[in-house]
Amino acid sequence: MATRVERIHNILTKLKAGHDGVEGCLLVTSQGLPIDSALDSSADEDLISAMTASISSVSERVTQELGKGQINNISILGERGYIILLDVASRAVLTVLARTDANLGLILLLARKSCNQLAELI
């Protein structure tokens, strides 16, 4: 039987492989420490993890101040693609990197399914 670490890695790998538009994904603690990833080797996992935690923290504060409740996801569209952040059981953040031509609805569906699976493991 696969270890918890292997199961987490399998979920991330499956998410990346599940849609052509997904360029990579990583799971980070709410403090910005990387747990695991399925990223290209050129990506700086530590930097992305720290930025993910920062974006998540600021966004959470904004939604609280504006009375909008808990964040489900954060989607950022840049010139070269999407950065999507999803809460994982209030203990971690799943970050998905996707191309601009990707089907965002399908990616969100796959990412939420992955979040549910990851929530059982962290």
MMTF fields as JSON, N, C-alpha, C and O atoms, coordinates in Angstrom:
{
  "mmtfVersion": "1.0.0",
  "mmtfProducer": "UNKNOWN",
  "numBonds": 487,
  "numAtoms": 488,
  "numGroups": 122,
  "numChains": 1,
  "numModels": 1,
  "chainsPerModel": [1],
  "groupsPerChain": [122],
  "chainIdList": ["A"],
  "bondAtomList": [4, 2, 8, 6, 12, 10, 16, 14, 20, 18, 24, 22, 28, 26, 32, 30, 36, 34, 40, 38, 44, 42, 48, 46, 52, 50, 56, 54, 60, 58, 64, 62, 68, 66, 72, 70, 76, 74, 80, 78, 84, 82, 88, 86, 92, 90, 96, 94, 100, 98, 104, 102, 108, 106, 112, 110, 116, 114, 120, 118, 124, 122, 128, 126, 132, 130, 136, 134, 140, 138, 144, 142, 148, 146, 152, 150, 156, 154, 160, 158, 164, 162, 168, 166, 172, 170, 176, 174, 180, 178, 184, 182, 188, 186, 192, 190, 196, 194, 200, 198, 204, 202, 208, 206, 212, 210, 216, 214, 220, 218, 224, 222, 228, 226, 232, 230, 236, 234, 240, 238, 244, 242, 248, 246, 252, 250, 256, 254, 260, 258, 264, 262, 268, 266, 272, 270, 276, 274, 280, 278, 284, 282, 288, 286, 292, 290, 296, 294, 300, 298, 304, 302, 308, 306, 312, 310, 316, 314, 320, 318, 324, 322, 328, 326, 332, 330, 336, 334, 340, 338, 344, 342, 348, 346, 352, 350, 356, 354, 360, 358, 364, 362, 368, 366, 372, 370, 376, 374, 380, 378, 384, 382, 388, 386, 392, 390, 396, 394, 400, 398, 404, 402, 408, 406, 412, 410, 416, 414, 420, 418, 424, 422, 428, 426, 432, 430, 436, 434, 440, 438, 444, 442, 448, 446, 452, 450, 456, 454, 460, 458, 464, 462, 468, 466, 472, 470, 476, 474, 480, 478, 484, 482],
  "bondOrderList": [1, 1, 1, 1, 1, 1, 1, 1, 1, 1, 1, 1, 1, 1, 1, 1, 1, 1, 1, 1, 1, 1, 1, 1, 1, 1, 1, 1, 1, 1, 1, 1, 1, 1, 1, 1, 1, 1, 1, 1, 1, 1, 1, 1, 1, 1, 1, 1, 1, 1, 1, 1, 1, 1, 1, 1, 1, 1, 1, 1, 1, 1, 1, 1, 1, 1, 1, 1, 1, 1, 1, 1, 1, 1, 1, 1, 1, 1, 1, 1, 1, 1, 1, 1, 1, 1, 1, 1, 1, 1, 1, 1, 1, 1, 1, 1, 1, 1, 1, 1, 1, 1, 1, 1, 1, 1, 1, 1, 1, 1, 1, 1, 1, 1, 1, 1, 1, 1, 1, 1, 1],
  "groupList": [{"groupName": "MET", "atomNameList": ["N", "CA", "C", "O"], "elementList": ["N", "C", "C", "O"], "formalChargeList": [0, 0, 0, 0], "bondAtomList": [1, 0, 2, 1, 3, 2], "bondOrderList": [1, 1, 2], "singleLetterCode": "M", "chemCompType": "L-PEPTIDE LINKING"}, {"groupName": "ALA", "atomNameList": ["N", "CA", "C", "O"], "elementList": ["N", "C", "C", "O"], "formalChargeList": [0, 0, 0, 0], "bondAtomList": [1, 0, 2, 1, 3, 2], "bondOrderList": [1, 1, 2], "singleLetterCode": "A", "chemCompType": "L-PEPTIDE LINKING"}, {"groupName": "THR", "atomNameList": ["N", "CA", "C", "O"], "elementList": ["N", "C", "C", "O"], "formalChargeList": [0, 0, 0, 0], "bondAtomList": [1, 0, 2, 1, 3, 2], "bondOrderList": [1, 1, 2], "singleLetterCode": "T", "chemCompType": "L-PEPTIDE LINKING"}, {"groupName": "ARG", "atomNameList": ["N", "CA", "C", "O"], "elementList": ["N", "C", "C", "O"], "formalChargeList": [0, 0, 0, 0], "bondAtomList": [1, 0, 2, 1, 3, 2], "bondOrderList": [1, 1, 2], "singleLetterCode": "R", "chemCompType": "L-PEPTIDE LINKING"}, {"groupName": "VAL", "atomNameList": ["N", "CA", "C", "O"], "elementList": ["N", "C", "C", "O"], "formalChargeList": [0, 0, 0, 0], "bondAtomList": [1, 0, 2, 1, 3, 2], "bondOrderList": [1, 1, 2], "singleLetterCode": "V", "chemCompType": "L-PEPTIDE LINKING"}, {"groupName": "GLU", "atomNameList": ["N", "CA", "C", "O"], "elementList": ["N", "C", "C", "O"], "formalChargeList": [0, 0, 0, 0], "bondAtomList": [1, 0, 2, 1, 3, 2], "bondOrderList": [1, 1, 2], "singleLetterCode": "E", "chemCompType": "L-PEPTIDE LINKING"}, {"groupName": "ILE", "atomNameList": ["N", "CA", "C", "O"], "elementList": ["N", "C", "C", "O"], "formalChargeList": [0, 0, 0, 0], "bondAtomList": [1, 0, 2, 1, 3, 2], "bondOrderList": [1, 1, 2], "singleLetterCode": "I", "chemCompType": "L-PEPTIDE LINKING"}, {"groupName": "HIS", "atomNameList": ["N", "CA", "C", "O"], "elementList": ["N", "C", "C", "O"], "formalChargeList": [0, 0, 0, 0], "bondAtomList": [1, 0, 2, 1, 3, 2], "bondOrderList": [1, 1, 2], "singleLetterCode": "H", "chemCompType": "L-PEPTIDE LINKING"}, {"groupName": "ASN", "atomNameList": ["N", "CA", "C", "O"], "elementList": ["N", "C", "C", "O"], "formalChargeList": [0, 0, 0, 0], "bondAtomList": [1, 0, 2, 1, 3, 2], "bondOrderList": [1, 1, 2], "singleLetterCode": "N", "chemCompType": "L-PEPTIDE LINKING"}, {"groupName": "LEU", "atomNameList": ["N", "CA", "C", "O"], "elementList": ["N", "C", "C", "O"], "formalChargeList": [0, 0, 0, 0], "bondAtomList": [1, 0, 2, 1, 3, 2], "bondOrderList": [1, 1, 2], "singleLetterCode": "L", "chemCompType": "L-PEPTIDE LINKING"}, {"groupName": "LYS", "atomNameList": ["N", "CA", "C", "O"], "elementList": ["N", "C", "C", "O"], "formalChargeList": [0, 0, 0, 0], "bondAtomList": [1, 0, 2, 1, 3, 2], "bondOrderList": [1, 1, 2], "singleLetterCode": "K", "chemCompType": "L-PEPTIDE LINKING"}, {"groupName": "GLY", "atomNameList": ["N", "CA", "C", "O"], "elementList": ["N", "C", "C", "O"], "formalChargeList": [0, 0, 0, 0], "bondAtomList": [1, 0, 2, 1, 3, 2], "bondOrderList": [1, 1, 2], "singleLetterCode": "G", "chemCompType": "PEPTIDE LINKING"}, {"groupName": "ASP", "atomNameList": ["N", "CA", "C", "O"], "elementList": ["N", "C", "C", "O"], "formalChargeList": [0, 0, 0, 0], "bondAtomList": [1, 0, 2, 1, 3, 2], "bondOrderList": [1, 1, 2], "singleLetterCode": "D", "chemCompType": "L-PEPTIDE LINKING"}, {"groupName": "CYS", "atomNameList": ["N", "CA", "C", "O"], "elementList": ["N", "C", "C", "O"], "formalChargeList": [0, 0, 0, 0], "bondAtomList": [1, 0, 2, 1, 3, 2], "bondOrderList": [1, 1, 2], "singleLetterCode": "C", "chemCompType": "L-PEPTIDE LINKING"}, {"groupName": "SER", "atomNameList": ["N", "CA", "C", "O"], "elementList": ["N", "C", "C", "O"], "formalChargeList": [0, 0, 0, 0], "bondAtomList": [1, 0, 2, 1, 3, 2], "bondOrderList": [1, 1, 2], "singleLetterCode": "S", "chemCompType": "L-PEPTIDE LINKING"}, {"groupName": "GLN", "atomNameList": ["N", "CA", "C", "O"], "elementList": ["N", "C", "C", "O"], "formalChargeList": [0, 0, 0, 0], "bondAtomList": [1, 0, 2, 1, 3, 2], "bondOrderList": [1, 1, 2], "singleLetterCode": "Q", "chemCompType": "L-PEPTIDE LINKING"}, {"groupName": "PRO", "atomNameList": ["N", "CA", "C", "O"], "elementList": ["N", "C", "C", "O"], "formalChargeList": [0, 0, 0, 0], "bondAtomList": [1, 0, 2, 1, 3, 2], "bondOrderList": [1, 1, 2], "singleLetterCode": "P", "chemCompType": "L-PEPTIDE LINKING"}, {"groupName": "TYR", "atomNameList": ["N", "CA", "C", "O"], "elementList": ["N", "C", "C", "O"], "formalChargeList": [0, 0, 0, 0], "bondAtomList": [1, 0, 2, 1, 3, 2], "bondOrderList": [1, 1, 2], "singleLetterCode": "Y", "chemCompType": "L-PEPTIDE LINKING"}],
  "groupTypeList": [0, 1, 2, 3, 4, 5, 3, 6, 7, 8, 6, 9, 2, 10, 9, 10, 1, 11, 7, 12, 11, 4, 5, 11, 13, 9, 9, 4, 2, 14, 15, 11, 9, 16, 6, 12, 14, 1, 9, 12, 14, 14, 1, 12, 5, 12, 9, 6, 14, 1, 0, 2, 1, 14, 6, 14, 14, 4, 14, 5, 3, 4, 2, 15, 5, 9, 11, 10, 11, 15, 6, 8, 8, 6, 14, 6, 9, 11, 5, 3, 11, 17, 6, 6, 9, 9, 12, 4, 1, 14, 3, 1, 4, 9, 2, 4, 9, 1, 3, 2, 12, 1, 8, 9, 11, 9, 6, 9, 9, 9, 1, 3, 10, 14, 13, 8, 15, 9, 1, 5, 9, 6],
  "groupIdList": [1, 2, 3, 4, 5, 6, 7, 8, 9, 10, 11, 12, 13, 14, 15, 16, 17, 18, 19, 20, 21, 22, 23, 24, 25, 26, 27, 28, 29, 30, 31, 32, 33, 34, 35, 36, 37, 38, 39, 40, 41, 42, 43, 44, 45, 46, 47, 48, 49, 50, 51, 52, 53, 54, 55, 56, 57, 58, 59, 60, 61, 62, 63, 64, 65, 66, 67, 68, 69, 70, 71, 72, 73, 74, 75, 76, 77, 78, 79, 80, 81, 82, 83, 84, 85, 86, 87, 88, 89, 90, 91, 92, 93, 94, 95, 96, 97, 98, 99, 100, 101, 102, 103, 104, 105, 106, 107, 108, 109, 110, 111, 112, 113, 114, 115, 116, 117, 118, 119, 120, 121, 122],
  "secStructList": [7, 7, 7, 2, 2, 2, 2, 2, 2, 2, 2, 2, 2, 2, 2, 2, 2, 6, 7, 6, 6, 3, 3, 3, 3, 3, 3, 3, 3, 6, 6, 1, 7, 3, 3, 3, 3, 3, 7, 7, 6, 6, 1, 7, 2, 2, 2, 2, 2, 2, 2, 2, 2, 2, 2, 2, 2, 2, 2, 2, 2, 2, 2, 2, 2, 6, 6, 7, 7, 1, 7, 7, 3, 3, 3, 3, 3, 3, 6, 6, 3, 3, 3, 3, 3, 3, 3, 3, 6, 6, 6, 3, 3, 3, 3, 3, 3, 3, 7, 6, 6, 1, 7, 2, 2, 2, 2, 2, 2, 2, 2, 2, 2, 2, 2, 2, 2, 2, 2, 6, 6, 7],
  "xCoordList": [0.844, 0.0, 0.888, 1.931, 0.46, 1.234, 1.23, 0.245, 2.341, 2.428, 1.613, 1.178, 1.417, 0.673, 1.375, 0.72, 2.693, 3.464, 3.281, 3.097, 3.329, 3.135, 1.722, 1.531, 0.743, -0.644, -0.837, -1.527, -0.232, -0.307, 0.333, -0.237, 1.512, 2.201, 1.382, 1.324, 0.759, -0.074, -1.256, -1.613, -1.863, -2.994, -2.536, -3.21, -1.394, -0.879, -0.49, -0.773, 0.15, 0.549, -0.672, -0.68, -1.695, -2.927, -3.626, -4.17, -3.613, -4.212, -3.477, -4.109, -2.16, -1.378, -1.639, -1.749, -1.737, -1.948, -3.4, -3.689, -4.31, -5.738, -6.279, -7.405, -5.492, -5.948, -4.727, -3.752, -4.787, -3.662, -3.254, -2.079, -4.229, -3.961, -3.253, -2.761, -3.184, -2.522, -1.015, -0.533, -0.289, 1.164, 1.871, 3.007, 1.206, 1.806, 0.933, -0.013, 1.252, 0.5, 1.39, 2.333, 1.065, 1.785, 0.896, -0.066, 1.237, 0.515, 1.446, 2.573, 0.961, 1.784, 1.016, -0.214, 1.764, 1.121, 0.628, 1.051, -0.255, -0.737, 0.377, 0.224, 1.49, 2.648, 3.602, 4.599, 3.305, 4.12, 5.226, 6.148, 5.155, 6.161, 5.659, 4.523, 6.481, 6.037, 5.85, 6.676, 4.752, 4.497, 4.921, 5.669, 4.439, 4.804, 4.363, 3.578, 4.874, 4.512, 4.609, 5.234, 3.964, 4.104, 4.363, 3.487, 5.587, 5.991, 7.111, 7.8, 7.287, 8.452, 9.695, 9.637, 10.795, 12.025, 12.519, 13.282, 12.101, 12.564, 11.834, 12.278, 10.743, 9.955, 10.631, 11.172, 10.59, 11.155, 10.064, 9.254, 10.051, 9.004, 8.919, 7.823, 10.055, 10.057, 9.469, 8.695, 9.834, 9.32, 7.818, 7.074, 7.371, 5.94, 5.17, 4.084, 5.716, 5.057, 4.895, 3.821, 5.954, 5.894, 4.898, 4.13, 4.91, 3.975, 2.537, 1.627, 2.33, 0.997, 0.435, -0.709, 1.222, 0.764, 0.463, -0.507, 1.283, 1.084, -0.212, -1.002, -0.43, -1.658, -2.874, -3.871, -2.795, -3.912, -4.236, -5.404, -3.212, -3.403, -4.039, -4.986, -3.521, -4.072, -5.507, -6.37, -5.768, -7.12, -8.106, -9.247, -7.667, -8.531, -8.889, -10.033, -7.911, -8.142, -9.133, -10.026, -8.982, -9.88, -11.309, -12.237, -11.5, -12.864, -13.492, -14.698, -12.689, -13.213, -13.626, -14.707, -12.768, -13.054, -14.294, -15.038, -14.509, -15.65, -16.877, -17.9, -16.781, -17.918, -18.333, -19.519, -17.376, -17.69, -17.493, -17.649, -17.156, -17.028, -15.691, -14.739, -15.647, -14.412, -14.14, -15.065, -12.876, -12.466, -12.586, -12.164, -13.164, -13.188, -12.004, -11.317, -11.78, -10.622, -10.261, -11.066, -9.04, -8.531, -8.014, -7.208, -8.475, -8.012, -7.352, -7.945, -6.127, -5.382, -5.107, -4.596, -5.45, -5.184, -4.085, -4.262, -2.96, -1.859, -1.807, -2.588, -0.9, -0.767, -0.468, -0.852, 0.217, 0.649, -0.005, 0.437, -1.057, -1.739, -2.412, -2.356, -3.051, -3.785, -2.937, -2.108, -3.174, -2.684, -3.934, -4.619, -4.226, -5.453, -5.063, -4.286, -5.606, -5.332, -6.622, -7.657, -6.567, -7.737, -7.395, -6.328, -8.306, -8.137, -8.291, -9.17, -7.426, -7.512, -7.726, -6.773, -8.98, -9.365, -8.777, -8.474, -8.616, -8.066, -6.683, -6.239, -6.001, -4.674, -3.594, -2.404, -4.01, -3.044, -3.706, -4.909, -2.881, -3.37, -2.854, -1.668, -3.763, -3.395, -3.27, -4.213, -2.107, -1.874, -1.787, -1.041, -2.567, -2.581, -2.155, -2.693, -1.193, -0.744, -1.31, -1.168, -1.959, -2.614, -2.402, -2.178, -2.475, -2.352, -3.597, -4.652, -3.471, -4.604, -5.714, -6.881, -5.372, -6.396, -7.032, -7.811, -6.703, -7.237, -8.713, -9.188, -9.421, -10.823, -10.857, -10.699, -11.063, -10.984, -12.016, -11.711, -13.225, -14.26, -13.866, -14.058, -13.322, -12.893, -11.716, -11.659, -10.789, -9.644, -10.099, -9.608, -11.03, -11.555, -12.241, -12.094, -12.986, -13.652, -12.625, -12.767, -11.6, -10.552, -9.786, -9.442, -9.521, -8.77, -9.575, -9.017, -10.872, -11.704, -11.753, -11.716, -11.837, -11.809, -10.486, -10.463, -9.396, -8.083, -8.02, -7.446, -8.606, -8.626, -9.338, -8.879, -10.447, -11.187, -10.343, -10.347, -9.624, -8.756, -7.585, -7.222, -7.001, -5.862, -6.265, -5.486, -7.482, -7.961, -7.968, -7.793, -8.168, -8.167, -6.756, -6.589, -5.744, -4.365, -3.521, -2.464, -3.98, -3.152, -3.752, -3.187],
  "yCoordList": [-1.179, 0.0, 1.241, 1.275, 2.25, 3.479, 4.276, 4.284, 4.937, 5.796, 7.067, 7.34, 7.823, 9.077, 10.026, 10.673, 10.107, 10.976, 10.547, 11.388, 9.256, 8.74, 9.025, 9.357, 8.898, 9.164, 10.637, 10.963, 11.53, 12.964, 13.235, 13.943, 12.673, 12.889, 12.345, 12.972, 11.196, 10.617, 11.514, 11.646, 12.127, 13.033, 14.238, 14.644, 14.807, 15.974, 15.609, 16.358, 14.47, 14.021, 13.765, 14.114, 13.16, 12.882, 14.184, 14.285, 15.176, 16.469, 17.109, 17.621, 17.086, 17.676, 16.95, 17.585, 15.642, 14.85, 14.858, 14.477, 15.287, 15.199, 16.191, 16.04, 17.211, 18.218, 18.824, 19.181, 18.939, 19.496, 20.881, 21.243, 21.653, 23.031, 23.194, 24.282, 22.139, 22.238, 22.094, 21.077, 23.134, 23.129, 22.566, 22.101, 22.607, 22.096, 22.412, 23.193, 21.807, 22.071, 21.768, 20.982, 22.411, 22.12, 22.316, 23.083, 21.612, 21.671, 22.296, 21.839, 23.361, 24.061, 24.207, 24.215, 24.323, 24.599, 26.04, 26.841, 26.371, 27.744, 28.7, 29.915, 28.169, 28.994, 29.179, 29.891, 28.547, 28.718, 27.707, 27.944, 26.589, 25.539, 24.496, 24.036, 24.117, 23.128, 21.753, 21.296, 21.106, 19.729, 18.779, 17.829, 19.044, 18.242, 18.993, 19.938, 18.567, 19.26, 18.345, 17.285, 18.803, 18.221, 19.41, 19.84, 19.926, 21.108, 20.753, 19.747, 21.591, 21.444, 21.742, 22.49, 21.168, 21.319, 22.756, 23.1, 23.601, 24.989, 25.861, 26.975, 25.383, 26.169, 26.192, 25.184, 27.351, 27.508, 27.195, 28.057, 25.975, 25.485, 26.301, 26.604, 26.652, 27.421, 28.812, 29.286, 29.464, 30.801, 30.764, 31.586, 29.818, 29.696, 29.395, 29.934, 28.552, 28.21, 29.436, 29.666, 30.22, 31.421, 32.434, 33.035, 32.623, 33.577, 33.092, 33.892, 31.796, 31.223, 31.534, 31.97, 31.316, 31.584, 33.061, 33.419, 33.909, 35.351, 35.791, 36.529, 35.345, 35.682, 35.163, 35.872, 33.947, 33.336, 34.103, 34.357, 34.469, 35.186, 36.557, 36.925, 37.306, 38.638, 38.522, 39.298, 37.574, 37.395, 37.015, 37.478, 36.175, 35.779, 36.989, 37.146, 37.824, 39.039, 39.963, 40.518, 40.127, 40.988, 40.467, 41.241, 39.171, 38.631, 38.739, 38.957, 38.589, 38.759, 40.205, 40.467, 41.14, 42.562, 43.009, 43.876, 42.422, 42.799, 41.932, 42.1, 41.006, 40.171, 39.182, 38.88, 38.675, 37.749, 36.285, 35.414, 35.996, 34.602, 33.991, 34.68, 32.678, 31.933, 31.811, 31.683, 31.852, 31.743, 30.294, 29.37, 30.11, 28.789, 28.627, 27.606, 29.666, 29.642, 31.058, 31.984, 31.199, 32.47, 32.181, 31.271, 32.953, 32.769, 34.054, 35.13, 33.93, 35.067, 34.763, 33.695, 35.712, 35.546, 36.51, 37.727, 35.967, 36.769, 36.633, 35.885, 37.344, 37.291, 35.887, 35.529, 35.092, 33.766, 32.616, 31.472, 32.913, 31.795, 32.126, 33.248, 31.104, 31.205, 30.695, 29.798, 31.299, 30.779, 30.62, 31.6, 29.401, 29.113, 28.55, 27.599, 29.142, 28.7, 28.188, 28.85, 27.016, 26.416, 25.974, 25.412, 26.232, 25.831, 24.313, 23.707, 23.722, 22.289, 22.134, 22.129, 22.009, 21.747, 22.753, 22.398, 23.991, 25.071, 24.752, 25.389, 23.768, 23.386, 23.547, 23.56, 23.669, 23.771, 24.485, 24.749, 24.785, 25.443, 24.659, 24.34, 24.356, 23.719, 24.821, 25.579, 24.909, 25.897, 25.162, 24.194, 25.645, 25.047, 26.117, 27.224, 25.786, 26.677, 26.151, 24.969, 27.041, 26.595, 27.604, 28.79, 27.12, 27.977, 28.844, 28.528, 29.935, 30.844, 30.2, 30.562, 29.256, 28.617, 27.4, 26.676, 27.183, 26.029, 26.227, 27.356, 25.131, 25.151, 25.33, 24.368, 26.568, 26.894, 26.13, 25.679, 25.978, 25.248, 23.806, 23.301, 23.146, 21.753, 21.654, 20.745, 22.585, 22.567, 22.771, 22.095, 23.693, 23.901, 22.642, 22.292, 21.966, 20.726, 19.667, 19.033, 19.481, 18.505, 18.901, 18.05, 20.194, 20.668, 20.487, 20.106, 20.754, 20.561, 19.086, 18.749, 18.223, 16.786, 16.415, 15.643, 16.968, 16.717, 17.257, 16.617, 18.43, 19.015, 18.093, 17.906, 17.523, 16.598, 15.376, 14.914, 14.861, 13.709, 14.083, 13.325, 15.251, 15.703, 15.986, 15.758, 16.483, 16.811, 15.582, 15.703, 14.418, 13.185, 12.753, 11.909, 13.337, 12.895, 13.862, 13.49, 15.091, 16.065, 16.395, 17.192],
  "zCoordList": [0.0, 0.0, 0.0, 0.653, -0.736, -0.872, 0.431, 1.169, 0.692, 1.868, 1.632, 0.513, 2.683, 2.569, 1.591, 0.775, 1.675, 0.781, -0.67, -1.55, -0.915, -2.276, -2.771, -3.941, -1.9, -2.297, -2.64, -3.606, -1.856, -2.158, -3.512, -4.343, -3.733, -5.01, -6.184, -7.242, -6.003, -7.061, -7.401, -8.572, -6.398, -6.632, -7.447, -8.393, -7.08, -7.806, -9.236, -10.17, -9.402, -10.734, -11.609, -12.79, -11.035, -11.775, -12.171, -13.271, -11.284, -11.614, -12.782, -13.706, -12.751, -13.845, -15.162, -16.211, -15.112, -16.323, -16.786, -17.92, -15.924, -16.212, -17.216, -17.69, -17.552, -18.509, -19.186, -18.524, -20.508, -21.27, -20.792, -20.842, -20.33, -19.944, -18.622, -18.322, -17.813, -16.51, -16.719, -17.218, -16.327, -16.478, -15.255, -15.348, -14.116, -12.896, -11.702, -11.8, -10.582, -9.357, -8.161, -8.244, -7.054, -5.835, -4.626, -4.652, -3.579, -2.316, -1.293, -1.104, -0.626, 0.359, 1.666, 1.685, 2.752, 4.036, 4.036, 3.203, 4.957, 5.043, 5.469, 5.345, 5.967, 6.31, 5.127, 5.243, 4.004, 2.805, 2.611, 1.831, 3.301, 3.13, 2.135, 2.252, 1.162, 0.181, 0.812, 1.603, 0.448, 0.881, -0.23, 0.004, -1.443, -2.611, -3.854, -3.775, -5.004, -6.236, -7.441, -7.412, -8.5, -9.829, -10.753, -11.504, -10.676, -11.43, -12.39, -12.216, -13.407, -14.263, -13.439, -12.463, -13.826, -13.047, -12.98, -12.078, -13.912, -13.924, -12.899, -12.619, -12.343, -11.397, -10.027, -9.572, -9.381, -8.037, -7.018, -6.677, -6.544, -5.646, -4.355, -3.884, -3.791, -2.543, -2.739, -1.908, -3.832, -4.115, -4.371, -3.835, -5.184, -5.47, -4.185, -3.974, -3.339, -2.071, -1.186, -0.63, -1.052, -0.212, -0.773, -0.021, -2.089, -2.703, -2.571, -2.352, -2.703, -2.545, -1.165, -1.043, -0.143, 1.225, 1.422, 2.091, 0.847, 0.974, 0.295, 0.883, -0.927, -1.656, -0.909, -0.767, -0.437, 0.28, 1.552, 1.849, 2.298, 3.556, 3.337, 4.032, 2.378, 2.088, 1.585, 1.996, 0.712, 0.171, 1.26, 1.264, 2.179, 3.292, 4.155, 4.58, 4.4, 5.196, 4.491, 5.131, 3.189, 2.413, 2.474, 2.711, 2.264, 2.283, 3.663, 3.781, 4.707, 6.066, 6.307, 6.834, 5.924, 6.128, 5.354, 5.811, 4.194, 3.358, 3.606, 2.942, 4.555, 4.916, 3.848, 3.71, 3.092, 1.995, 2.358, 1.501, 3.605, 4.034, 3.684, 3.317, 3.806, 3.565, 2.067, 1.264, 1.709, 0.305, -0.16, 0.535, -1.338, -1.971, -2.91, -2.903, -3.723, -4.612, -5.02, -4.915, -5.483, -5.986, -7.386, -7.579, -8.36, -9.733, -10.206, -10.143, -10.677, -11.205, -12.67, -13.006, -13.54, -14.967, -15.371, -15.314, -15.777, -16.3, -17.812, -18.4, -18.432, -19.892, -20.398, -21.511, -19.579, -20.031, -19.288, -19.396, -18.534, -17.899, -16.589, -16.087, -16.057, -14.798, -13.64, -13.791, -12.483, -11.211, -10.355, -10.063, -9.958, -9.217, -7.857, -7.766, -6.806, -5.443, -4.836, -4.916, -4.231, -3.599, -2.184, -1.935, -1.27, 0.122, 0.255, -0.358, 1.06, 1.347, 2.849, 3.628, 3.238, 4.628, 5.616, 6.755, 5.193, 6.034, 6.596, 7.551, 6.007, 6.486, 5.426, 5.739, 4.182, 3.087, 1.912, 1.911, 0.918, -0.292, -1.494, -1.585, -2.409, -3.671, -4.713, -4.94, -5.344, -6.393, -7.722, -7.869, -8.69, -10.024, -11.023, -11.023, -11.869, -12.931, -14.243, -14.556, -15.019, -16.247, -17.373, -17.13, -18.585, -19.768, -19.923, -19.374, -20.67, -20.878, -21.701, -21.549, -22.565, -23.397, -22.718, -23.337, -21.467, -20.735, -20.407, -20.288, -20.265, -19.855, -18.339, -17.588, -17.899, -16.481, -15.657, -14.553, -16.176, -15.446, -15.18, -14.074, -16.179, -16.018, -15.05, -14.221, -15.16, -14.249, -12.811, -11.907, -12.585, -11.23, -10.711, -9.54, -11.57, -11.177, -10.762, -9.716, -11.582, -11.267, -10.008, -9.188, -9.862, -8.694, -7.411, -6.382, -7.459, -6.258, -5.858, -4.675, -6.857, -6.568, -5.897, -4.939, -6.404, -5.802, -4.381, -3.5, -4.149, -2.798, -1.817, -0.69, -2.238, -1.367, -1.02, 0.121, -2.003, -1.757, -0.851, 0.048, -1.092, -0.288, 1.152, 2.077, 1.339, 2.687, 3.594, 4.806, 3.017, 3.801, 4.208, 5.088, 3.56, 3.782, 4.602, 5.113, 4.728, 5.472, 6.822, 7.571]
}
